[in-house]
Amino acid sequence: MMKLRSVLKIIEWEAVLWLVGLIYLLFINPYASQHFTLCPFDNLGITFCPGCGLGRSISFFYQGDLIHSIKTHPLGIIAFGLISIRIIRLVIKMINNYHKSEEVLYG
């Protein structure tokens, strides 16, 4: 039980959430006209939102359709790169925290 708690403290949950989001975008169909959205503006019927289209843009990027990716949202590919860098940094931090906790536990 103690080992599980120490592992849960080491996990970088932000990295897990970003990774789950990117995996979700890998499996959606960006060509579908109707798609699930968490955008409060879109759900209220407001048509303009500066962030809308980022997910579809990343999904088009995954499909290799760079033209649609850029047309959907010009910052989609950059957002993908920044999110990927953030995940990598968090994983490195998690590995370092694991090694530090291992030193504390085992001397």
Phi and psi in degrees as GROMACS dihedral restraints (atoms count N, CA, C in turn):
[ dihedral_restraints ]
;  ai    aj    ak    al  type     phi  dphi    fc
    3     4     5     6     1   -64.8    20    10
    4     5     6     7     1   -37.8    20    10
    6     7     8     9     1   -64.0    20    10
    7     8     9    10     1   -41.9    20    10
    9    10    11    12     1   -62.8    20    10
   10    11    12    13     1   -42.5    20    10
   12    13    14    15     1   -63.1    20    10
   13    14    15    16     1   -41.5    20    10
   15    16    17    18     1   -67.8    20    10
   16    17    18    19     1   -34.7    20    10
   18    19    20    21     1   -68.6    20    10
   19    20    21    22     1   -42.1    20    10
   21    22    23    24     1   -64.8    20    10
   22    23    24    25     1   -29.7    20    10
   24    25    26    27     1   -72.1    20    10
   25    26    27    28     1   -29.8    20    10
   27    28    29    30     1   -78.6    20    10
   28    29    30    31     1   -31.8    20    10
   30    31    32    33     1   -62.0    20    10
   31    32    33    34     1   131.8    20    10
   33    34    35    36     1   -88.5    20    10
   34    35    36    37     1    99.8    20    10
   36    37    38    39     1   -67.4    20    10
   37    38    39    40     1   -28.2    20    10
   39    40    41    42     1   -61.4    20    10
   40    41    42    43     1   -41.8    20    10
   42    43    44    45     1   -63.3    20    10
   43    44    45    46     1   -39.6    20    10
   45    46    47    48     1   -62.3    20    10
   46    47    48    49     1   -44.4    20    10
   48    49    50    51     1   -65.7    20    10
   49    50    51    52     1   -44.3    20    10
   51    52    53    54     1   -60.8    20    10
   52    53    54    55     1   -43.1    20    10
   54    55    56    57     1   -65.2    20    10
   55    56    57    58     1   -41.4    20    10
   57    58    59    60     1   -62.0    20    10
   58    59    60    61     1   -41.4    20    10
   60    61    62    63     1   -62.2    20    10
   61    62    63    64     1   -44.2    20    10
   63    64    65    66     1   -67.1    20    10
   64    65    66    67     1   -36.9    20    10
   66    67    68    69     1   -66.3    20    10
   67    68    69    70     1   -40.0    20    10
   69    70    71    72     1   -58.7    20    10
   70    71    72    73     1   -45.3    20    10
   72    73    74    75     1   -65.5    20    10
   73    74    75    76     1   -24.9    20    10
   75    76    77    78     1   -66.8    20    10
   76    77    78    79     1   -32.2    20    10
   78    79    80    81     1  -100.3    20    10
   79    80    81    82     1    -6.7    20    10
   81    82    83    84     1   -81.1    20    10
   82    83    84    85     1   159.9    20    10
   84    85    86    87     1   -96.7    20    10
   85    86    87    88     1   106.0    20    10
   87    88    89    90     1   -71.3    20    10
   88    89    90    91     1   -14.8    20    10
   90    91    92    93     1   -82.8    20    10
   91    92    93    94     1   -11.8    20    10
   93    94    95    96     1   -69.5    20    10
   94    95    96    97     1   140.7    20    10
   96    97    98    99     1   -74.9    20    10
   97    98    99   100     1   -37.0    20    10
   99   100   101   102     1  -104.0    20    10
  100   101   102   103     1   133.2    20    10
  102   103   104   105     1  -145.3    20    10
  103   104   105   106     1   157.3    20    10
  105   106   107   108     1   -70.8    20    10
  106   107   108   109     1   137.9    20    10
  108   109   110   111     1  -138.0    20    10
  109   110   111   112     1   145.6    20    10
  111   112   113   114     1  -101.0    20    10
  112   113   114   115     1     0.6    20    10
  114   115   116   117     1   -66.8    20    10
  115   116   117   118     1   119.8    20    10
  117   118   119   120     1   -66.3    20    10
  118   119   120   121     1   -32.8    20    10
  120   121   122   123     1   -64.4    20    10
  121   122   123   124     1   -47.7    20    10
  123   124   125   126     1   -63.9    20    10
  124   125   126   127     1   -39.9    20    10
  126   127   128   129     1   -68.6    20    10
  127   128   129   130     1   -23.7    20    10
  129   130   131   132     1   -89.1    20    10
  130   131   132   133     1    -4.1    20    10
  132   133   134   135     1    91.8    20    10
  133   134   135   136     1     5.4    20    10
  135   136   137   138     1   -81.0    20    10
  136   137   138   139     1   124.2    20    10
  138   139   140   141     1   -81.7    20    10
  139   140   141   142     1   -25.2    20    10
  141   142   143   144     1   -97.5    20    10
  142   143   144   145     1   127.0    20    10
  144   145   146   147     1  -149.7    20    10
  145   146   147   148     1   123.4    20    10
  147   148   149   150     1   -65.2    20    10
  148   149   150   151     1   -19.9    20    10
  150   151   152   153     1   -94.0    20    10
  151   152   153   154     1   -19.8    20    10
  153   154   155   156     1   -63.4    20    10
  154   155   156   157     1   138.2    20    10
  156   157   158   159     1   101.5    20    10
  157   158   159   160     1   -15.8    20    10
  159   160   161   162     1   -61.6    20    10
  160   161   162   163     1   -46.1    20    10
  162   163   164   165     1   -62.7    20    10
  163   164   165   166     1   -46.4    20    10
  165   166   167   168     1   -64.3    20    10
  166   167   168   169     1   -37.1    20    10
  168   169   170   171     1   -62.1    20    10
  169   170   171   172     1   -43.8    20    10
  171   172   173   174     1   -65.2    20    10
  172   173   174   175     1   -38.5    20    10
  174   175   176   177     1   -64.8    20    10
  175   176   177   178     1   -41.5    20    10
  177   178   179   180     1   -61.6    20    10
  178   179   180   181     1   -39.5    20    10
  180   181   182   183     1   -60.5    20    10
  181   182   183   184     1   -43.3    20    10
  183   184   185   186     1   -58.9    20    10
  184   185   186   187     1   -37.8    20    10
  186   187   188   189     1   -74.9    20    10
  187   188   189   190     1   -10.5    20    10
  189   190   191   192     1    87.4    20    10
  190   191   192   193     1     7.9    20    10
  192   193   194   195     1   -93.8    20    10
  193   194   195   196     1    81.1    20    10
  195   196   197   198     1   -67.4    20    10
  196   197   198   199     1   -34.0    20    10
  198   199   200   201     1   -63.0    20    10
  199   200   201   202     1   -50.6    20    10
  201   202   203   204     1   -64.7    20    10
  202   203   204   205     1   -34.9    20    10
  204   205   206   207     1   -60.8    20    10
  205   206   207   208     1   -47.0    20    10
  207   208   209   210     1   -70.2    20    10
  208   209   210   211     1   -37.7    20    10
  210   211   212   213     1   -68.5    20    10
  211   212   213   214     1   -35.6    20    10
  213   214   215   216     1   -67.3    20    10
  214   215   216   217     1   -47.5    20    10
  216   217   218   219     1  -158.3    20    10
  217   218   219   220     1   118.2    20    10
  219   220   221   222     1   -62.8    20    10
  220   221   222   223     1   -19.5    20    10
  222   223   224   225     1   -99.6    20    10
  223   224   225   226     1     7.4    20    10
  225   226   227   228     1   -61.4    20    10
  226   227   228   229     1   -45.4    20    10
  228   229   230   231     1   -67.7    20    10
  229   230   231   232     1   -39.2    20    10
  231   232   233   234     1   -65.1    20    10
  232   233   234   235     1   -41.2    20    10
  234   235   236   237     1   -61.7    20    10
  235   236   237   238     1   -41.0    20    10
  237   238   239   240     1   -59.6    20    10
  238   239   240   241     1   -45.1    20    10
  240   241   242   243     1   -62.7    20    10
  241   242   243   244     1   -44.4    20    10
  243   244   245   246     1   -65.6    20    10
  244   245   246   247     1   -40.7    20    10
  246   247   248   249     1   -65.1    20    10
  247   248   249   250     1   -40.7    20    10
  249   250   251   252     1   -63.2    20    10
  250   251   252   253     1   -43.6    20    10
  252   253   254   255     1   -62.0    20    10
  253   254   255   256     1   -41.3    20    10
  255   256   257   258     1   -62.5    20    10
  256   257   258   259     1   -42.8    20    10
  258   259   260   261     1   -61.9    20    10
  259   260   261   262     1   -44.9    20    10
  261   262   263   264     1   -61.2    20    10
  262   263   264   265     1   -44.9    20    10
  264   265   266   267     1   -63.0    20    10
  265   266   267   268     1   -39.8    20    10
  267   268   269   270     1   -68.5    20    10
  268   269   270   271     1   -36.7    20    10
  270   271   272   273     1   -66.4    20    10
  271   272   273   274     1   -41.6    20    10
  273   274   275   276     1   -61.4    20    10
  274   275   276   277     1   -42.7    20    10
  276   277   278   279     1   -61.7    20    10
  277   278   279   280     1   -40.4    20    10
  279   280   281   282     1   -64.8    20    10
  280   281   282   283     1   -41.5    20    10
  282   283   284   285     1   -63.8    20    10
  283   284   285   286     1   -43.8    20    10
  285   286   287   288     1   -62.2    20    10
  286   287   288   289     1   -41.8    20    10
  288   289   290   291     1   -63.6    20    10
  289   290   291   292     1   -36.2    20    10
  291   292   293   294     1   -64.1    20    10
  292   293   294   295     1   -45.2    20    10
  294   295   296   297     1   -66.2    20    10
  295   296   297   298     1   -36.2    20    10
  297   298   299   300     1   -66.5    20    10
  298   299   300   301     1   -41.9    20    10
  300   301   302   303     1   -69.6    20    10
  301   302   303   304     1   -31.8    20    10
  303   304   305   306     1   -66.6    20    10
  304   305   306   307     1   -37.6    20    10
  306   307   308   309     1   -65.6    20    10
  307   308   309   310     1   -39.1    20    10
  309   310   311   312     1   -67.9    20    10
  310   311   312   313     1   -42.1    20    10
  312   313   314   315     1   -72.3    20    10
  313   314   315   316     1   -40.1    20    10
  315   316   317   318     1  -110.2    20    10
  316   317   318   319     1    -1.3    20    10
